[in-house]
């Protein structure tokens, strides 16, 4: 029993001396013996609504260290650590959550503070818009690509792709303006697909544009054919119109001259003869002969042409005369002739 009490007294005295030495050593401890802890994160660029992790560690792995996290001057939480760093999980919901943060490492009431750490909050880029303009030559096509993202914190870097192949370096823009890249391609007749990618300082957050397809006219194409063909077609149309005009105009003039040279005397022309109205006069004068009228006109070649007009006369055949004609038929005949 006595030996047991002596053992307890010995360990109590040893622990008290060790504690006192530790307390004394905290005041006289050199900086390299217990340096300040280190506060860091995997990334210092975040966006609102993102969950982040803060690490606090110390070089001395043999001590039982208590780590405390502060936001500005406000205490947040405490964790104990030995060998590895401790992790503090945070939620960045507004601009004030960016920091600054500070970590305290404490051993036997001997505290050391880390440097301040702050996050940078950026807005993610929006999907960029790609536009393409093409200048065609006989054998080549000069393609100009424009890419811009209307949202996102600056600066923004743009990269251009042909399908999945990178065709440009990263083009950084500090202002809200499109990035431009020029490409020259042969007229191969194949379709080409282009797209662009936008990113800013926010890691692991990129946006791609919709692909744009450019169609080639092919090596056998003739880009100058259409500009040359249109004036030729117009000239051919003018020639056809002139030929038709010189061919139709003389005939039109000849017909007009023939109409103008026709006599206006109705009795002399006799264009229409109404036999029904003059039947009585024709019966009273049995030996009336049909009168003829001759009119002369000239055509476009200068040759004269004669036009004959006649006014026929009809009479009623007497019954006694019809008996001598076996094939004749009795009756009256009325006719109106036009020549």
Secondary structure, 3 states (H helix, E strand, C coil): CHHHHHHHHHHHHHHHHHHHHHHHHHHHCCCCCCCCCEEECCCCEECCCEEEEEEEECCCCCCCEEEEEEECCEEEEEEEECCCCEEEEEEECCHHHHEEEEEEEEECCEEEECCCEECEECCCCCCCEEEEEEEECCCEEEEEEEEECCCCCCCEEEEEEECCEECCCCEEECCCCCEEEEEEEECCCCEEEEEEEEECCCCCCEEECCCEEEECCCCCCCCCHHHHHHHHHHHHHHHHHHHHHHHHHHHHHHHHHHHHHCCCCHHHHCCEEECCCCHHHHHHCCCCCCEEEEEEEECCCCCEEEEEEEECCCCCCCHHHHHCCCCCCCCCCCCEEEC
